């Protein structure tokens, strides 16, 4: 009787498909009928149309001057009452990994080095499913980003996704009658899960700068990478087009070094900058024209007044940062769906830009001894999207 009710009545599907992925993942254990429905690909595709808020952030230290990768990964949830850190979220994978990027519930990782057979993993931490592929010979410094959208990428029969590997290309230049090789262009390799193969894009982008934190932000099918030169690298994997998007404010606009990150919210690329002028949120309206709109502008004085227990003498601290090697007192680590993860001194906080509420999540020391220096920080939103386990 129960099996017949689920098979012929649309009411359970309409009701359950409105629930968040975390709740549905627990409801699978109510009965066999519920499990069959919630695990059905058609149901998952319908449920994926709902916007899932950011549930937390993956955090991993970087050993900047060592050949070996750090194997410790922390997950910092933002939707719980108590502040805590989860360290075993990715233990279902066959080996320790380095986090690369995430979007729409899927996480992309690679094997920790050194290893004899490096692999790339695409996994869903919620349902603990994963798939793997061999890491191409692209070099240790190649940056690999995941491009997946359950609305536009078919998930009815199988889950199709793309990977984009960004590498620097050496170009020969003549300098005083001598040829010198200089890394000044980005080139792109694309992996299609549908064909199981990599292709080299003919597109390349001339750029003298390096990619920095928040590697691979997917917005409406287009990938963005923040560089250390007041520019954002853009690549459209569907049409194989790239360009450099200028930051909303030139570097000369600031008298001290601003701290910034990029992220995504409401289907738009966002640029968060904290400087002597305050906290600002810019939204990209046109990437070809580098056209930005200022959505939020909060002075340091007002920000400190609203969060006096956390922020103090912030203007002096921001204005005094004039050298690149100086560790920022306030460091925006990642941004997703209105939630800004930031480090303030030796603590990590979440800050809701709409309500202006700041919440302490953990101490930096809880995340590892080298967590102050350019960590990998990736926002994560849950989904039920299935992946074939190998």
JOBEL-V767606 format. One line per field, one symbol per residue. ss: DSSP state (h for helix, s for strand, l for the rest). phi: phi as a letter, one per 30 degrees, with the letter a starting at -180 (. if undefined). burial: + if it has 16 or more other C-alpha atoms within 10 Angstrom, else -. A space follows every 10 residues. Layout:
ss=???
phi=???
burial=???
This chain:
ss=lhhhhhhhll hhhhhhllll hhhhhhhlll lhhhhhhhhl hhhhhhhlll lllllsssss llllllllll llssssslll lllllsllll llllllssss sssllsssss slllllllss ssssllllss ssssllllll llssssslll llllllllll lsssssssss sssssllsss ssssssssss ssllllssss ssssssllll slllllsssl lsssssslll ssssssllll ssssssllll hhhlllllss sssssllsss sssssllsss ssssssllll sssssssslh hhhhhhllll lllhhhhhhl llllllllls ssssssllss ssssllssss ssllllssss ssshhhhlll lllllsssss llllllllll
phi=.ddddddbcd dedddddddd dddddddecd addddddddd dddddddddd dcddclbdbb dccdcbdddd ccbcccdccc dcdabcccdc ddddadbcdc aaahjcbcbb ddcdadbdbc ccbcddcica bbaddddcjd ddccbcbbbd dccdbdcbcc bbcbccbdcd cdbcbhibdb cbdbbcbbcc ccddcibcbc dddbbdaccc dbdhdiccbh iccbbdccbi bbdcbcddch bbaccdddbd dddcdbddca acabahibdc bcbcbddjcb ccbdcbddch ccbdcbbbdd ddddddbddc cbhddddddd dcbddddddc bdcabahicc cbcchcbcbc bdddciccbd caceddckdc ddchddbbdb bdacedbddc
burial=-----+---- --+--++--+ ++-++--+-- --+++-+++- +-+++-++-- -+++++++++ ++------++ ++++++++-- ----+----+ --+--+++++ ++++++++++ +++----+++ +++++++-++ +++------- -+++++++++ ----+---++ +++++++++- ---------- --++++++++ +-+----+-- ---++++-++ +-+++++++- +++++++-+- +++++++--- -+++++++-- -----+++++ ++++---+++ ++++++++++ ++++-----+ -+-----+++ +-++-----+ +--++--++- +------+-+ ++++++++++ +++++-++++ +++----+++ ++++--++-+ ++-+++++++ +++++++---
